Amino acid sequence: MASVDECREALQRLAARLDAHAETRGKLDLDRTLACRVPDLQTAFHARLTGGRLVDIADGDDPKAKIALTAASDDLVALVTGKLDVTRAIASRQVQVKANPFDLLKLRKLL
């Protein structure tokens, strides 16, 4: 099981990778709050997705978040490091993403 710090670092790495690719990928017309819930650690993080970037990452849940990602700590770290394919993880329900269907289509551009 990954630690809370490892999960936080994984989200920071994801934010850095999205930031590096935001300019080459073009602007993503999406400005939504994001909650990342890690049930095996009984913790959560929240952030904002805007312009293809993940910003303002902080500890704690956001029950009103427009996009909610739920994953075990090891799965979250594996997703960010590329050891776990996001499409397969969602299809097998290792990772759950709750969002408006239109937002999900836009999120595909980030993958």
GROMACS elastic network, one bead per residue, 0.5 to 0.9 nm:
[ bonds ]
;  ai    aj funct       b0    kb
    1    40     6  0.81268   500
    1    41     6  0.84853   500
    1    72     6  0.82604   500
    1    73     6  0.62323   500
    1    74     6  0.56519   500
    2     5     6  0.81707   500
    2     6     6  0.60276   500
    2     7     6  0.68739   500
    2    41     6  0.85007   500
    2    72     6  0.86447   500
    2    73     6  0.52447   500
    2    74     6  0.52977   500
    2    75     6  0.88750   500
    2    76     6  0.88526   500
    2    77     6  0.75067   500
    3     6     6  0.51142   500
    3     7     6  0.63743   500
    3     8     6  0.86811   500
    3    41     6  0.75086   500
    3    73     6  0.71507   500
    3    74     6  0.86777   500
    4     7     6  0.51234   500
    4     8     6  0.61826   500
    4     9     6  0.86061   500
    4    38     6  0.87656   500
    4    41     6  0.69513   500
    4    43     6  0.75305   500
    4    44     6  0.89797   500
    4    73     6  0.77983   500
    5     8     6  0.50004   500
    5     9     6  0.60708   500
    5    10     6  0.84955   500
    6     9     6  0.50341   500
    6    10     6  0.60729   500
    6    11     6  0.87103   500
    6    73     6  0.83269   500
    6    77     6  0.73125   500
    7    11     6  0.63562   500
    7    12     6  0.86727   500
    7    38     6  0.85481   500
    7    73     6  0.63742   500
    7    74     6  0.83020   500
    7    76     6  0.68240   500
    7    77     6  0.61529   500
    8    11     6  0.52298   500
    8    12     6  0.63132   500
    8    13     6  0.87417   500
    8    45     6  0.78429   500
    8    57     6  0.84760   500
    8    58     6  0.85600   500
    8    59     6  0.82015   500
    9    13     6  0.61408   500
    9    14     6  0.85592   500
    9    77     6  0.87399   500
   10    13     6  0.50398   500
   10    14     6  0.61765   500
   10    15     6  0.86030   500
   10    76     6  0.75188   500
   10    77     6  0.57123   500
   10    78     6  0.88650   500
   10    79     6  0.88682   500
   10    80     6  0.60771   500
   10    81     6  0.77520   500
   11    15     6  0.61263   500
   11    16     6  0.86193   500
   11    45     6  0.88960   500
   11    54     6  0.86432   500
   11    57     6  0.77386   500
   11    76     6  0.85392   500
   11    77     6  0.83385   500
   11    80     6  0.74619   500
   12    15     6  0.50140   500
   12    16     6  0.62339   500
   12    17     6  0.86603   500
   12    54     6  0.86244   500
   12    57     6  0.76215   500
   13    16     6  0.50590   500
   13    17     6  0.61611   500
   13    18     6  0.85989   500
   13    80     6  0.74244   500
   13    81     6  0.86351   500
   14    17     6  0.50912   500
   14    18     6  0.61068   500
   14    19     6  0.84423   500
   14    54     6  0.77344   500
   14    80     6  0.60819   500
   14    81     6  0.85941   500
   15    18     6  0.51664   500
   15    19     6  0.60185   500
   15    20     6  0.85965   500
   15    53     6  0.64845   500
   15    55     6  0.68847   500
   15    57     6  0.86113   500
   16    19     6  0.50256   500
   16    20     6  0.61657   500
   16    21     6  0.87176   500
   16    53     6  0.84034   500
   16    54     6  0.81532   500
   17    20     6  0.51349   500
   17    21     6  0.63374   500
   17    22     6  0.85305   500
   17    53     6  0.88233   500
   18    21     6  0.51888   500
   18    22     6  0.57762   500
   18    52     6  0.65857   500
   18    53     6  0.54534   500
   18    54     6  0.68857   500
   18   110     6  0.75946   500
   19    22     6  0.51706   500
   19    23     6  0.77227   500
   19    52     6  0.73485   500
   19    53     6  0.53516   500
   19    54     6  0.74247   500
   20    23     6  0.70665   500
   20    24     6  0.81558   500
   20    53     6  0.88974   500
   21    24     6  0.54152   500
   21    25     6  0.59813   500
   21    26     6  0.84649   500
   21    52     6  0.83193   500
   21    53     6  0.87728   500
   22    25     6  0.53284   500
   22    26     6  0.60698   500
   22    27     6  0.67089   500
   22    28     6  0.81247   500
   22    51     6  0.74166   500
   22    52     6  0.54613   500
   22    53     6  0.65403   500
   22   110     6  0.88738   500
   23    26     6  0.54361   500
   23    27     6  0.71261   500
   23    52     6  0.86611   500
   24    27     6  0.87297   500
   25    28     6  0.81383   500
   25    52     6  0.82926   500
   25   109     6  0.82613   500
   25   110     6  0.84743   500
   26    51     6  0.85266   500
   26    52     6  0.79843   500
   27    30     6  0.87032   500
   27    51     6  0.53570   500
   27    52     6  0.61752   500
   28    31     6  0.86092   500
   28    50     6  0.75137   500
   28    53     6  0.85951   500
   28   106     6  0.74243   500
   28   107     6  0.86208   500
   28   109     6  0.78090   500
   28   110     6  0.84145   500
   29    50     6  0.75869   500
   29    51     6  0.60371   500
   29    52     6  0.77035   500
   29   106     6  0.78543   500
   30    49     6  0.68419   500
   30    50     6  0.56118   500
   30    51     6  0.61310   500
   30    52     6  0.72593   500
   30   103     6  0.75211   500
   30   106     6  0.73067   500
   30   107     6  0.83737   500
   31    48     6  0.70862   500
   31    49     6  0.54941   500
   31    51     6  0.68151   500
   31    52     6  0.86335   500
   32    47     6  0.87204   500
   32    48     6  0.57457   500
   32    49     6  0.52949   500
   32    50     6  0.66068   500
   32    65     6  0.75075   500
   32    66     6  0.59493   500
   32    67     6  0.69893   500
   32   103     6  0.87686   500
   33    46     6  0.73884   500
   33    47     6  0.59891   500
   33    49     6  0.62203   500
   33    50     6  0.86540   500
   33    62     6  0.80818   500
   33    64     6  0.80453   500
   33    66     6  0.54162   500
   33    67     6  0.62953   500
   33    68     6  0.85623   500
   34    45     6  0.83268   500
   34    46     6  0.55229   500
   34    47     6  0.51821   500
   34    48     6  0.55330   500
   34    49     6  0.67481   500
   34    54     6  0.89162   500
   34    62     6  0.75155   500
   34    64     6  0.89163   500
   34    65     6  0.52308   500
   34    66     6  0.62328   500
   34    68     6  0.57329   500
   34    69     6  0.75818   500
   35    44     6  0.70386   500
   35    45     6  0.58568   500
   35    47     6  0.65799   500
   35    48     6  0.85837   500
   35    60     6  0.84632   500
   35    61     6  0.59975   500
   35    62     6  0.56207   500
   35    63     6  0.75191   500
   35    64     6  0.85185   500
   35    65     6  0.57178   500
   35    66     6  0.79993   500
   35    67     6  0.63135   500
   35    69     6  0.61615   500
   35    70     6  0.82351   500
   36    43     6  0.87751   500
   36    44     6  0.55275   500
   36    45     6  0.50858   500
   36    46     6  0.59741   500
   36    47     6  0.82524   500
   36    60     6  0.89236   500
   36    61     6  0.73580   500
   36    62     6  0.86482   500
   36    67     6  0.85650   500
   36    68     6  0.59433   500
   36    70     6  0.58470   500
   36    71     6  0.77443   500
   37    42     6  0.80143   500
   37    43     6  0.63248   500
   37    45     6  0.64528   500
   37    46     6  0.84732   500
   37    60     6  0.88154   500
   37    61     6  0.70965   500
   37    68     6  0.73964   500
   37    69     6  0.61051   500
   37    71     6  0.64736   500
   37    72     6  0.82385   500
   38    41     6  0.57717   500
   38    42     6  0.61092   500
   38    43     6  0.54230   500
   38    44     6  0.56047   500
   38    45     6  0.83056   500
   38    69     6  0.86141   500
   38    70     6  0.59776   500
   38    71     6  0.54202   500
   38    72     6  0.53233   500
   38    73     6  0.58323   500
   38    76     6  0.81000   500
   39    43     6  0.63642   500
   39    44     6  0.78547   500
   39    70     6  0.74122   500
   39    71     6  0.71092   500
   39    72     6  0.62225   500
   39    73     6  0.78965   500
   40    43     6  0.79115   500
   40    71     6  0.84648   500
   40    72     6  0.57539   500
   40    73     6  0.66560   500
   41    44     6  0.84431   500
   41    72     6  0.78803   500
   41    73     6  0.70072   500
   43    59     6  0.80114   500
   43    60     6  0.68808   500
   43    61     6  0.76462   500
   44    58     6  0.88875   500
   44    59     6  0.62721   500
   44    62     6  0.83248   500
   44    70     6  0.88986   500
   45    57     6  0.68884   500
   45    58     6  0.56172   500
   45    61     6  0.54436   500
   45    62     6  0.77472   500
   46    56     6  0.78770   500
   46    57     6  0.57520   500
   46    58     6  0.54875   500
   46    59     6  0.63376   500
   46    60     6  0.62090   500
   46    61     6  0.57392   500
   46    62     6  0.59629   500
   46    65     6  0.80172   500
   47    54     6  0.66819   500
   47    55     6  0.58836   500
   47    56     6  0.51211   500
   47    58     6  0.63319   500
   47    59     6  0.88618   500
   47    62     6  0.86307   500
   47    65     6  0.88782   500
   48    53     6  0.80685   500
   48    54     6  0.57470   500
   48    55     6  0.53339   500
   48    56     6  0.61704   500
   48    57     6  0.73072   500
   48    65     6  0.89395   500
   49    52     6  0.65284   500
   49    53     6  0.55834   500
   49    55     6  0.64098   500
   49    56     6  0.89085   500
   50    53     6  0.52920   500
   50    54     6  0.65325   500
   50    55     6  0.74032   500
   51    54     6  0.84534   500
   52   107     6  0.88448   500
   52   109     6  0.86963   500
   52   110     6  0.69779   500
   54    57     6  0.74387   500
   58    61     6  0.88168   500
   61    64     6  0.88762   500
   61    65     6  0.85119   500
   62    65     6  0.53444   500
   62    68     6  0.87852   500
   63    66     6  0.88019   500
   63    68     6  0.87044   500
   64    67     6  0.87985   500
   65    68     6  0.64191   500
   66    98     6  0.80927   500
   66    99     6  0.61993   500
   66   100     6  0.76289   500
   66   103     6  0.89741   500
   67    97     6  0.70897   500
   67    98     6  0.57306   500
   67   100     6  0.76669   500
   67   103     6  0.81910   500
   67   104     6  0.88281   500
   68    96     6  0.78976   500
   68    97     6  0.56150   500
   68    98     6  0.50691   500
   68    99     6  0.66152   500
   69    95     6  0.70930   500
   69    96     6  0.56401   500
   69    98     6  0.65177   500
   69    99     6  0.88002   500
   70    76     6  0.85993   500
   70    94     6  0.85911   500
   70    95     6  0.57917   500
   70    96     6  0.51027   500
   70    97     6  0.65092   500
   70    98     6  0.85243   500
   71    74     6  0.81325   500
   71    75     6  0.60271   500
   71    76     6  0.57727   500
   71    94     6  0.65488   500
   71    96     6  0.66128   500
   71    97     6  0.89346   500
   72    75     6  0.52109   500
   72    76     6  0.61715   500
   72    77     6  0.87695   500
   72    94     6  0.76917   500
   72    95     6  0.76657   500
   73    76     6  0.51695   500
   73    77     6  0.63726   500
   73    78     6  0.86042   500
   74    77     6  0.52597   500
   74    78     6  0.60610   500
   74    79     6  0.85820   500
   75    79     6  0.59926   500
   75    80     6  0.86418   500
   75    83     6  0.88715   500
   75    84     6  0.71456   500
   75    89     6  0.84046   500
   75    94     6  0.73222   500
   75    95     6  0.74866   500
   76    79     6  0.51723   500
   76    80     6  0.64282   500
   76    81     6  0.87419   500
   76    84     6  0.86808   500
   76    95     6  0.81571   500
   77    80     6  0.53128   500
   77    81     6  0.62056   500
   77    82     6  0.85657   500
   77    83     6  0.84546   500
   77    84     6  0.87218   500
   78    81     6  0.51652   500
   78    82     6  0.59806   500
   78    84     6  0.51732   500
   78    85     6  0.85039   500
   79    82     6  0.52131   500
   79    83     6  0.60629   500
   79    85     6  0.65059   500
   79    86     6  0.63586   500
   79    89     6  0.84724   500
   80    83     6  0.77067   500
   80    84     6  0.79891   500
   81    84     6  0.77305   500
   82    85     6  0.66513   500
   82    86     6  0.85500   500
   84    87     6  0.88551   500
   84    88     6  0.78076   500
   84    89     6  0.68869   500
   85    88     6  0.54419   500
   85    89     6  0.60388   500
   85    90     6  0.86646   500
   86    90     6  0.60971   500
   86    91     6  0.84800   500
   86    95     6  0.78551   500
   86   111     6  0.78796   500
   87    90     6  0.52950   500
   87    91     6  0.61158   500
   87    92     6  0.85898   500
   88    92     6  0.59792   500
   88    93     6  0.83215   500
   88    94     6  0.83947   500
   88    95     6  0.89704   500
   89    92     6  0.52449   500
   89    93     6  0.59688   500
   89    95     6  0.54003   500
   89    96     6  0.82141   500
   90    94     6  0.60535   500
   90    96     6  0.58768   500
   90    97     6  0.74129   500
   91    94     6  0.77628   500
   91    95     6  0.81668   500
   91    96     6  0.88090   500
   92    95     6  0.76642   500
   93    96     6  0.59001   500
   97   104     6  0.85245   500
   98   101     6  0.88383   500
   98   104     6  0.85438   500
   99   102     6  0.81605   500
   99   103     6  0.62926   500
   99   104     6  0.62712   500
  100   103     6  0.51639   500
  100   104     6  0.63592   500
  100   105     6  0.89068   500
  101   104     6  0.50230   500
  101   105     6  0.64545   500
  101   106     6  0.88562   500
  102   105     6  0.51925   500
  102   106     6  0.65005   500
  102   107     6  0.87297   500
  103   106     6  0.50390   500
  103   107     6  0.60624   500
  103   108     6  0.87394   500
  104   108     6  0.64220   500
  105   108     6  0.53900   500
  105   109     6  0.76060   500
  106   109     6  0.57801   500
  106   110     6  0.77469   500
  107   110     6  0.53752   500
  107   111     6  0.70119   500
  108   111     6  0.52465   500
